């Protein structure tokens, strides 16, 4: 299902991207590597994201963003033999974001945005059972099951601050977070931002 949504988003964005092609510097590419914090996992991690956007005559941008993050979660007492070991959690997120650049002064801009996020969270769930293999040996059976959680339509807010140079290269900072923190597997992003308008 998420693949179909992604393909529909790419198709819609491509149509927007090529509309009014005679207008210059209406397109923007942005990306960055930054800090990713899951609400339920104490350890912070990193996120890699890339975004393509198109500015319309209304002054609003329509942006399509993909993000990839990996976090580590330390297993607790209930995991017995796995206690203290790290479990990898992998996140893949796609956002459709509507934003509007606001000039502060000179080349300084802020760009608030609101969007909708589709996310896939993959991890491995461990289970085990002790049993008596012989009179002198106790063995353990370990069951490793890959798990996947998918969420659609989670609303998110973002805020970019950047400086736009005369050559249309931009450098700044991004903050992004879900509006409803109860969607616990989706975290907050704080990241440097690099991009270009063309």
C-alpha positions, 0 to 999 in steps of 0.5 A: 500500500505504501508503495502505491501511495509513494508512486501516486505522490511521485506522479502528482509531484512530477505533474506539478514539477513540469507545469509552468516550466517557463518560470525560472527558479521555481524548483527546490532540492533539499537534503540533510543528515541530522538528529532523530529522536523516537518518543519511546526510545531514550537513545537519539539516532540519525536520519537521512532525508531528501526533498524535492519541491515546487513553488506556485504562483500563490507563494506556497511550495509543494514538497515530497520528502523521503527519510530513512532513520535507524535507532537502537533500543536497549533491551530490558529486564523482561528479555533476560538473556538479551538484557543490555543488548541493542535492538535495531529499529528501522524507519522509512518515511514519506511526507507530502508537505505544504510550506511557504517561504517568508523572508526575514531580511536580506537572504534570511528566510523561515519556511513553516510547513504542514504535511502528512506522513506515511511511515514504516517501522521495521524491527525484530521481535525476540522470544525464547523458552528455556527447556531441559535438554538432558539431566545436566543440560538446560537449553534455550529456544530462540524465536526471532520474528521480523515485525512491521508497523505501518501508519498513514496520514499522520499530520506533521509540522516543520520549520526551516530556517535558511540563508539563500545565497546569490547563487541560489544555494541555501544553508540552514536548519530544519525542525520536524515533528508529528502533531500528535505525539501518541504516534510513538514510533514517529520521532522528532527531527532536527537537522542541518539543511542544504539545498538549491533553487533552480 
